Structure formats: structure tokens, C-alpha cells
């Protein structure tokens, strides 16, 4: 990753935010419970643990999952 010079800002084009479970379920068009079922069955990748009670997925991971499901349908 590039380093900005002192006092200089730059745009980070490779920003990949973490999407929390409620928003991820909404994006996937399912419930939180179904999202966990998909994780347990191996259909959806394991989320990133943020705190003991909070987790999420990288936006790129969810986009790749959706793209892979479009190929199946």
C-alpha cells in the first residue's frame, strides 16, 4: 500500500469494508438465521470475528458469493 507524504492525503481505491451480519443478510436476501445455516453447511464462507458478539464479511467476499450463486441458478 502506498504511503502518503506528510500532510498529503490520497485516495485508497482498494478499500474493502466489513459488512456486519444484519446488513449481509439483507444484501443476500435472507435472514440472519439462514446466513448462519449457510456458514455451518459450508455454502457461505466463515465471517470475520470483530468482537465476541459481532462478526461480518468483507464486501468482496459477499459479492463473490453472490456471483457464484448466479452461475448456479
RANOR-V923481 format. One record per helix or strand of 2 or more residues. SS is the DSSP state (2 for helix, 1 for strand). FROM is the first residue (numbers start at 0). TO is the last residue. If there is no record, write none. Layout:
ss=(SS	SS)
from=(FROM	FROM)
to=(TO	TO)
This chain:
ss=(1	2	2	1	1	2)
from=(17	20	31	47	53	58)
to=(19	27	40	50	57	71)
